[in-house]
Structures are given as C-alpha cells and as structure tokens.
Amino acid sequence: MTAEHAEPGDVASDKSTGRRSAAGLIDHESARRSAAGADHESARRSAAGADHESARRSAAGADHESARRSAAGLVRDDGRMLRAARRGRSIAVSGASTFLGRRLIALLAEADDVTRIVVVDTTNPETASPKTSFYAIDLTQPGVDARLAEVLQAEQIDTFVHLALLESPITAIAWAHEFERGGTMQILHACHKQQLHKLLVVSSALVYGPHRDNPNYLREEHALRGLHNAPFVADKLDVEAQVEKWRKDHPECTVTVLRLAFMLGPNVDNYVKRYFSRTFVPTVLGYDPLVQFVHEQDALAALRIALERPVSGVFNIASDGVMRLSSAIRASGRLPLPLPYVALRRLAAWAWMAGLSEAPAPFVALLRHLCVIDTTRAEREFGFRAHFTGAEAVQELCVSGPGIAPRDAKLLSEAR
C-alpha cells in the first residue's frame, strides 16, 4: 500500500502565506530586537497572536483560479482534464490476464497520476508492479460481490476497468455465461456500494452483428442485433444491457463503453488471429465482404485515453480503413479457400465440436455480410485517433514478441 503525501506545492504555499502575514504584522525593528534578545517563548506567542483577520484577508487575496485548481486536484494539458489529486488515482482492473489487461496494468504502472492498481482476477499478471495489489477473486463464484465490495472500499477505488470478458468463443457455454453475465452482475453490485468516479467497460463490435441490410458504417445508436445462435455474442449483449441500466441508476459516475473491432497484432491471441493464421483460409463462395480491424496498440491507446477523459457513453474503436476479406487474407500472406455456404457451415460445426475450429458455425455469417463501425464519435468526443491502419494490423500477424515496439511505445506515450 502506498502512503499518502501532501503535495510540495501546498507546503510551499503555506510557507509563503506565513511569511507575507508575518511581514505585514510585525514591525521590522521590533522583530530585530526580539530576535536579538527577547525571550523565545514570548516571540512564539507574539507570532501566534498576530491579527487573525489580516492573515485571513491575505489568504483570501491569493489567486482564486489557482486555488480552485489546486483544491480540485485537476491539471489541464492540451485541453485534456487529468486527475492529479493529492493521493492520486486508485484503479481496479478485472480481467487482468487478458491481453489488454496485462498491457494496461504495465502502462498504468508508469503513470504519475496513478498511485494504486488493484488486480481482481484468479491470477496475478506478469506485468504487475510495486503499485499493484492482487486479490484472487473468481467472478463465477456466488456471493463474491460482497468480498469485492470490501476490496474496493479498503483500497479506496475511484475507477474500475472491466475487462473480464472472453476474447474468443469456447465450448463451455454455461461457464462462459456465468463468467461474463454473472461476473458483470457481481462487479456492478460491488461498485454500487463504492462511490466510483469512472467505470470503463470493453465490449465488441460484434454486438451489432453481420446482417445483409447493415449500412456501410454502423454508428453507436444502431440497433444491437447480435449474431443468431451465438452465445459468445449474446453474453456481450447482456453485459452491455447491465452496464446501461447501472449507468442510468448512477448518473454521478462517468460510464464509458468501448466497442472494439476485430483486434489483431503481433501479441494478440484470439480466434480472429487464428483464422488468418491458416495456410488456406476458408471463405464463402461468391461473397467478399468488407472487414475492419483494430490494431492492438490502437485498442490500448483508446483504453488509456478513455480513462483520462471525463466522457460518458458508448464509442466505436477501430484502426483506419476497411478492406475486402480476400485482400486481408492475402495481406496476411495466406490464400483464400472459397467453399459453398452450406458446406462451410457443416464443416465449421463439425470442426468446432472436434476442437479443430477457432469459432462455431454461426460465425460463418461474418464471411458473408459486413459489420463495419463508424469511429467518428470517439474521434470527436474524446480525441481518439488511430495510428495504424487495418492493413497494418493484418500485415503484422507474422510478427511476434512479448515487448512493445519502439514505435508502439511512442504512440502510447502520446496517448497519455
């Protein structure tokens, strides 16, 4: 636990005010005599008995705007409002074992305005730092919200980042349901007992669903139609519904939801990357929909920006540009393998049950119809700007490594 400290500026201000008050109330010659020969206790009493009203006026005459900023603990930097409270920010993160969770914790460890990071997960990530406190909490266990509420209260959490959502579909549907829907419910119950300033949740653009009548670009207000018979998507729709209800019940809290496009990059491991990693990538014969991606570092930068900006609402996040599915496959260095729709559905269903496919049969719909999002709101309202294109995200699939490339590190520092 990090002890709290007073800001150096506050101490300096108090000393400065004391010097001005003393200078205005004690005659210079009297002060000289007192220093030379007066009794020390008498001098102390004289200083303590200085005219209180004069000192009060002196303090009241200080720069009002500077005092207001100091009291609020806020600093403006290039138009951004960053919290710099005396004790700093205390941020709790669920889903710390995910890619975004690991990288976000590493990034927060270097942030000057963050003094405490609380990990709520079953395992402590390797990116944990001395700032990090780990609490082993299994969100699938009943009644864990009481334990979580105790942690949030003890650690004085003001911001919660909910990343405990599956990155890829799994066959254990019942467990996934309890983890995402039940886990979100328990987190929101715990947050209800804690006066949060910020709740940040990461969702997926799949909640819109691939449909033949989709517009070229889906905005945040578009209907959430999901993907038929796909529990992986249905769980995320339920999570968003829970978060929206909680937001309405807690208007004092800033609630931000980020809907990410398909995330790709050298360090990501999800079903989309595994699909593009096949030597021959299956596609639907006669279809070549537009596809869209978000580079892993653009997604991480969006998380950091959303944490800093006091913006509430839902925001689409994607890297620049869209491309045809066939072009994305060739950009990854693979070859497309067109198959009839019915045959591919049956093959996908069999392969999923046999553990040979990265996604179940309903996901074949993504190979027929587009699901492309519009990121205008994120750019306009909290200044998100993608530094990568979707093509670059695909081209970096063959690059791997645990670290962050120098270019990526520079971009992330710019996002702070």
C-alpha positions as CSV (number, residue, x, y, z in Angstrom):
1,M,0.0,0.0,0.0
2,T,1.3,3.4,-0.9
3,A,1.2,6.0,1.9
4,E,-0.4,9.4,1.1
5,H,1.7,12.5,0.9
6,A,1.0,16.2,0.8
7,E,1.8,18.0,-2.5
8,P,5.0,20.0,-2.4
9,G,3.1,23.0,-3.9
10,D,0.7,23.0,-0.9
11,V,3.5,23.2,1.6
12,A,5.3,25.9,-0.3
13,S,2.1,27.9,-0.5
14,D,1.5,27.7,3.3
15,K,5.1,28.8,4.0
16,S,4.8,31.7,1.5
17,T,1.5,32.9,3.1
18,G,3.0,32.7,6.6
19,R,6.0,34.8,5.5
20,R,3.7,37.5,4.0
21,S,1.5,37.6,7.0
22,A,4.4,37.9,9.4
23,A,6.0,40.6,7.3
24,G,2.8,42.6,7.3
25,L,2.0,42.4,11.0
26,I,5.3,42.7,12.9
27,D,7.4,45.8,12.8
28,H,10.8,45.2,11.4
29,E,12.7,46.9,14.2
30,S,10.7,45.1,16.8
31,A,11.4,41.8,15.1
32,R,15.1,42.6,15.1
33,R,15.1,43.3,18.8
34,S,13.0,40.2,19.6
35,A,15.5,38.1,17.6
36,A,18.4,39.6,19.3
37,G,17.3,39.4,22.9
38,A,13.7,38.7,23.5
39,D,12.6,35.5,25.3
40,H,11.9,32.7,22.7
41,E,8.6,31.8,24.2
42,S,7.4,35.4,24.1
43,A,8.4,35.6,20.4
44,R,6.4,32.5,19.7
45,R,3.3,33.8,21.5
46,S,3.6,37.1,19.6
47,A,3.7,35.3,16.2
48,A,0.7,33.2,17.3
49,G,-1.3,36.3,18.3
50,A,-0.9,38.0,15.0
51,D,-4.0,39.8,13.7
52,H,-6.2,36.8,12.5
53,E,-8.4,39.0,10.3
54,S,-5.4,40.4,8.4
55,A,-4.0,36.9,7.8
56,R,-7.4,35.8,6.6
57,R,-7.6,38.7,4.1
58,S,-4.1,37.9,2.9
59,A,-5.1,34.3,2.2
60,A,-8.3,35.3,0.5
61,G,-6.4,37.6,-1.8
62,A,-4.5,34.8,-3.4
63,D,-5.1,33.9,-7.0
64,H,-8.6,32.5,-6.9
65,E,-8.3,30.4,-10.1
66,S,-5.0,28.8,-8.9
67,A,-6.6,28.0,-5.6
68,R,-9.6,26.4,-7.3
69,R,-7.4,24.2,-9.5
70,S,-5.3,23.1,-6.5
71,A,-8.4,22.2,-4.5
72,A,-10.0,20.3,-7.3
73,G,-6.7,18.4,-8.0
74,L,-7.1,18.9,-11.7
75,V,-4.5,19.9,-14.3
76,R,-5.2,20.9,-17.9
77,D,-2.8,19.6,-20.5
78,D,-3.5,20.3,-24.2
79,G,-7.2,20.6,-23.4
80,R,-7.4,17.3,-21.5
81,M,-8.6,17.2,-17.9
82,L,-6.4,14.9,-16.0
83,R,-7.0,13.9,-12.4
84,A,-4.0,14.8,-10.2
85,A,-5.5,14.5,-6.7
86,R,-3.2,14.6,-3.7
87,R,-3.4,10.8,-3.2
88,G,-3.6,10.1,-7.0
89,R,-6.0,7.7,-8.7
90,S,-6.8,4.2,-7.4
91,I,-7.8,1.9,-10.3
92,A,-9.2,-1.6,-10.1
93,V,-8.9,-3.9,-13.1
94,S,-10.8,-7.1,-13.7
95,G,-9.7,-9.5,-16.5
96,A,-6.0,-8.6,-15.9
97,S,-4.9,-11.9,-17.5
98,T,-6.3,-10.8,-20.9
99,F,-4.0,-9.1,-23.5
100,L,-5.5,-5.7,-22.8
101,G,-5.4,-6.3,-19.0
102,R,-1.7,-7.2,-18.9
103,R,-0.7,-4.3,-21.1
104,L,-2.9,-1.7,-19.4
105,I,-1.5,-2.6,-16.0
106,A,2.0,-2.2,-17.3
107,L,1.0,1.2,-18.7
108,L,-0.7,2.4,-15.5
109,A,2.4,1.4,-13.5
110,E,4.3,4.2,-15.3
111,A,1.5,6.8,-15.0
112,D,2.3,9.6,-12.5
113,D,-1.3,10.2,-11.7
114,V,-2.0,6.6,-10.7
115,T,-0.8,5.6,-7.2
116,R,-2.7,2.3,-6.7
117,I,-3.6,-0.5,-9.1
118,V,-5.8,-3.3,-7.8
119,V,-6.0,-6.5,-9.8
120,V,-9.2,-8.6,-9.4
121,D,-8.6,-11.9,-11.1
122,T,-7.7,-15.5,-10.4
123,T,-4.1,-15.0,-11.4
124,N,-1.7,-12.0,-11.0
125,P,-0.3,-10.9,-14.4
126,E,3.4,-10.8,-15.0
127,T,3.2,-7.1,-15.7
128,A,2.3,-6.3,-12.0
129,S,4.4,-3.6,-10.4
130,P,5.1,-2.4,-6.8
131,K,2.0,-0.2,-7.3
132,T,-0.1,-3.4,-7.8
133,S,-2.2,-5.2,-5.2
134,F,-3.6,-8.6,-6.2
135,Y,-6.8,-10.1,-4.9
136,A,-7.6,-13.6,-6.0
137,I,-11.4,-13.4,-6.8
138,D,-13.2,-15.8,-9.0
139,L,-16.2,-14.0,-10.6
140,T,-18.0,-17.3,-11.3
141,Q,-18.4,-18.0,-7.6
142,P,-21.7,-16.9,-6.0
143,G,-21.7,-14.1,-3.4
144,V,-18.3,-12.8,-4.4
145,D,-19.7,-9.3,-4.8
146,A,-19.5,-8.8,-1.0
147,R,-15.8,-9.7,-1.0
148,L,-15.2,-7.4,-4.0
149,A,-17.0,-4.6,-2.3
150,E,-14.8,-4.9,0.7
151,V,-11.7,-4.7,-1.5
152,L,-12.9,-1.6,-3.3
153,Q,-13.7,0.1,0.0
154,A,-10.4,-0.8,1.6
155,E,-8.4,0.3,-1.4
156,Q,-10.4,3.5,-1.9
157,I,-11.0,2.7,-5.6
158,D,-12.3,5.6,-7.7
159,T,-12.0,3.9,-11.1
160,F,-13.0,0.4,-12.2
161,V,-11.9,-1.1,-15.6
162,H,-13.9,-4.2,-16.5
163,L,-12.0,-6.4,-19.0
164,A,-13.2,-9.8,-17.7
165,L,-14.8,-10.8,-21.0
166,L,-13.8,-13.7,-23.2
167,E,-11.6,-12.9,-26.1
168,S,-12.6,-16.0,-28.1
169,P,-15.6,-18.4,-28.2
170,I,-15.3,-21.5,-26.1
171,T,-17.3,-24.8,-25.9
172,A,-18.0,-24.4,-22.2
173,I,-21.1,-22.3,-22.8
174,A,-22.5,-22.5,-19.3
175,W,-19.2,-21.4,-17.7
176,A,-18.8,-18.6,-20.2
177,H,-22.3,-17.4,-19.4
178,E,-21.6,-17.4,-15.6
179,F,-18.2,-15.7,-16.1
180,E,-19.4,-12.8,-18.3
181,R,-23.0,-12.2,-17.3
182,G,-22.8,-13.3,-13.7
183,G,-19.4,-11.8,-13.2
184,T,-20.5,-8.4,-14.6
185,M,-23.6,-8.5,-12.3
186,Q,-21.4,-9.1,-9.3
187,I,-18.9,-6.4,-10.3
188,L,-21.8,-3.9,-10.7
189,H,-23.3,-4.8,-7.3
190,A,-19.9,-4.2,-5.7
191,C,-19.4,-0.9,-7.5
192,H,-22.9,0.2,-6.3
193,K,-21.5,0.2,-2.7
194,Q,-18.5,2.3,-3.7
195,Q,-18.7,5.9,-4.9
196,L,-16.9,5.5,-8.2
197,H,-15.9,8.4,-10.4
198,K,-15.3,6.2,-13.5
199,L,-16.4,2.8,-14.9
200,L,-14.8,1.7,-18.1
201,V,-16.0,-1.5,-19.9
202,V,-14.6,-3.0,-23.1
203,S,-17.1,-4.7,-25.4
204,S,-17.1,-5.9,-29.0
205,A,-18.5,-4.5,-32.3
206,L,-20.0,-8.0,-32.8
207,V,-23.0,-6.8,-30.8
208,Y,-24.2,-5.1,-34.0
209,G,-23.9,-8.4,-35.9
210,P,-23.3,-9.1,-39.5
211,H,-26.5,-8.6,-41.5
212,R,-27.3,-8.2,-45.2
213,D,-29.1,-4.9,-44.6
214,N,-26.3,-3.4,-42.5
215,P,-25.2,0.1,-43.6
216,N,-21.7,0.6,-44.8
217,Y,-20.8,2.1,-41.4
218,L,-22.6,1.3,-38.1
219,R,-22.9,4.2,-35.6
220,E,-23.3,3.7,-31.9
221,E,-27.1,4.3,-32.0
222,H,-27.6,1.5,-34.5
223,A,-29.7,-1.5,-33.3
224,L,-27.8,-4.2,-31.5
225,R,-28.9,-7.3,-33.4
226,G,-26.0,-9.6,-32.5
227,L,-25.4,-12.9,-34.1
228,H,-28.1,-15.6,-34.2
229,N,-27.4,-18.7,-32.1
230,A,-24.0,-17.4,-30.9
231,P,-23.7,-17.4,-27.1
232,F,-20.4,-15.6,-27.3
233,V,-22.1,-12.6,-28.7
234,A,-25.3,-12.9,-26.7
235,D,-23.3,-12.7,-23.4
236,K,-21.8,-9.4,-24.5
237,L,-25.2,-8.0,-25.4
238,D,-26.3,-8.9,-21.9
239,V,-23.2,-7.3,-20.3
240,E,-23.9,-4.0,-22.2
241,A,-27.6,-4.1,-21.1
242,Q,-26.5,-4.5,-17.5
243,V,-24.0,-1.6,-17.8
244,E,-26.5,0.7,-19.4
245,K,-29.0,0.1,-16.6
246,W,-26.3,0.7,-14.0
247,R,-25.3,3.9,-15.8
248,K,-28.9,5.2,-15.6
249,D,-29.1,4.4,-11.9
250,H,-25.7,6.1,-11.1
251,P,-25.7,9.4,-13.0
252,E,-22.9,10.7,-10.7
253,C,-20.5,8.2,-12.3
254,T,-18.8,8.5,-15.7
255,V,-19.5,5.2,-17.6
256,T,-17.7,4.6,-20.8
257,V,-18.1,1.5,-23.1
258,L,-15.7,0.8,-25.9
259,R,-16.9,-1.4,-28.7
260,L,-13.7,-2.8,-30.4
261,A,-13.5,-4.0,-34.0
262,F,-11.7,-7.4,-34.5
263,M,-8.4,-6.9,-32.7
264,L,-5.2,-8.0,-34.4
265,G,-1.5,-7.5,-33.8
266,P,1.7,-9.4,-33.1
267,N,1.0,-10.1,-29.4
268,V,-2.8,-10.9,-29.6
269,D,-4.0,-14.4,-29.4
270,N,-7.7,-14.7,-30.3
271,Y,-10.0,-16.5,-32.8
272,V,-9.6,-13.8,-35.5
273,K,-5.8,-14.2,-35.5
274,R,-6.0,-18.0,-35.6
275,Y,-8.4,-17.8,-38.5
276,F,-5.9,-15.7,-40.5
277,S,-3.1,-17.9,-39.4
278,R,-4.3,-20.9,-41.5
279,T,-2.4,-21.7,-44.7
280,F,-5.6,-21.8,-46.6
281,V,-8.3,-19.5,-45.1
282,P,-11.9,-20.7,-45.7
283,T,-14.3,-18.1,-47.3
284,V,-17.8,-18.3,-48.6
285,L,-18.0,-18.8,-52.3
286,G,-19.4,-15.8,-54.1
287,Y,-19.0,-13.4,-51.1
288,D,-16.2,-11.0,-50.3
289,P,-17.5,-8.6,-47.5
290,L,-15.7,-5.5,-46.2
291,V,-13.8,-6.2,-43.0
292,Q,-12.3,-3.9,-40.3
293,F,-9.7,-4.3,-37.6
294,V,-8.2,-2.5,-34.6
295,H,-4.5,-2.8,-34.0
296,E,-3.7,-4.0,-30.5
297,Q,-1.8,-0.7,-29.8
298,D,-4.7,1.4,-31.0
299,A,-7.0,-0.5,-28.7
300,L,-4.7,0.0,-25.8
301,A,-4.3,3.7,-26.6
302,A,-8.1,4.1,-26.7
303,L,-8.3,2.5,-23.2
304,R,-5.8,5.0,-21.8
305,I,-7.5,8.0,-23.4
306,A,-10.9,6.8,-22.1
307,L,-9.5,6.6,-18.6
308,E,-8.3,10.1,-18.7
309,R,-11.2,11.9,-20.4
310,P,-14.4,12.5,-18.4
311,V,-16.6,11.3,-21.3
312,S,-19.7,9.1,-20.8
313,G,-21.3,6.9,-23.4
314,V,-20.6,4.2,-26.0
315,F,-17.8,4.6,-28.5
316,N,-16.7,2.5,-31.5
317,I,-13.0,1.9,-31.8
318,A,-11.2,0.7,-34.9
319,S,-8.0,1.4,-36.8
320,D,-8.1,3.4,-40.1
321,G,-9.5,1.9,-43.3
322,V,-11.5,-1.1,-44.4
323,M,-10.6,-3.8,-46.8
324,R,-12.1,-6.8,-48.6
325,L,-11.8,-10.1,-46.8
326,S,-9.9,-11.6,-49.8
327,S,-7.4,-8.6,-49.6
328,A,-7.0,-9.1,-45.8
329,I,-6.2,-12.8,-46.3
330,R,-3.6,-12.0,-49.0
331,A,-2.1,-9.2,-46.9
332,S,-1.5,-11.8,-44.1
333,G,0.4,-14.0,-46.6
334,R,-2.3,-16.7,-46.8
335,L,-4.5,-17.9,-49.6
336,P,-8.3,-17.8,-49.6
337,L,-10.2,-21.1,-49.9
338,P,-13.8,-20.4,-51.2
339,L,-16.4,-23.0,-50.2
340,P,-20.2,-23.2,-50.7
341,Y,-22.0,-21.6,-47.8
342,V,-24.0,-24.8,-46.7
343,A,-20.9,-27.0,-46.9
344,L,-18.8,-24.5,-44.9
345,R,-21.5,-24.2,-42.2
346,R,-21.5,-28.0,-41.8
347,L,-17.7,-28.2,-41.9
348,A,-17.5,-25.5,-39.3
349,A,-20.0,-27.1,-37.0
350,W,-18.1,-30.5,-37.1
351,A,-14.7,-28.8,-36.7
352,W,-16.0,-26.8,-33.7
353,M,-17.3,-29.9,-31.9
354,A,-14.0,-31.7,-32.7
355,G,-11.9,-28.8,-31.3
356,L,-10.4,-28.1,-34.7
357,S,-12.0,-24.7,-35.4
358,E,-11.5,-21.3,-33.8
359,A,-15.2,-20.4,-33.9
360,P,-18.6,-22.1,-34.1
361,A,-20.7,-22.4,-37.2
362,P,-22.8,-19.2,-36.7
363,F,-19.6,-17.1,-37.2
364,V,-19.6,-18.1,-40.9
365,A,-22.1,-15.3,-41.3
366,L,-19.2,-12.9,-40.8
367,L,-17.8,-14.2,-44.1
368,R,-20.9,-13.2,-46.0
369,H,-22.1,-9.8,-44.6
370,L,-20.3,-6.8,-43.4
371,C,-20.1,-5.4,-39.8
372,V,-18.1,-2.2,-40.1
373,I,-18.2,0.5,-37.5
374,D,-18.0,4.3,-37.6
375,T,-15.5,5.8,-35.2
376,T,-16.4,9.5,-35.7
377,R,-17.9,9.9,-32.2
378,A,-14.7,8.6,-30.5
379,E,-12.6,11.0,-32.5
380,R,-14.9,13.9,-31.9
381,E,-15.7,13.5,-28.2
382,F,-12.6,12.2,-26.6
383,G,-9.9,12.6,-29.2
384,F,-9.2,9.0,-30.2
385,R,-7.0,8.9,-33.3
386,A,-5.9,5.6,-34.8
387,H,-2.1,5.4,-35.5
388,F,-2.4,2.2,-37.5
389,T,-4.5,1.0,-40.5
390,G,-6.4,-2.2,-40.6
391,A,-4.0,-3.4,-43.3
392,E,-1.0,-2.8,-41.0
393,A,-2.7,-4.8,-38.3
394,V,-3.1,-7.8,-40.7
395,Q,0.4,-7.5,-42.0
396,E,1.9,-7.7,-38.5
397,L,0.3,-11.1,-37.9
398,C,3.6,-12.8,-38.6
399,V,5.5,-10.6,-36.1
400,S,5.6,-11.8,-32.5
401,G,7.3,-10.9,-29.3
402,P,6.5,-10.0,-25.7
403,G,7.7,-6.4,-25.8
404,I,6.3,-3.3,-27.3
405,A,8.0,-2.0,-30.4
406,P,9.6,1.5,-30.1
407,R,7.0,3.0,-32.4
408,D,4.2,1.5,-30.3
409,A,5.7,2.8,-27.1
410,K,6.0,6.3,-28.6
411,L,2.4,6.2,-29.7
412,L,1.2,5.1,-26.3
413,S,3.1,7.8,-24.6
414,E,1.4,10.3,-26.9
415,A,-2.0,9.0,-25.8
416,R,-1.3,9.8,-22.1
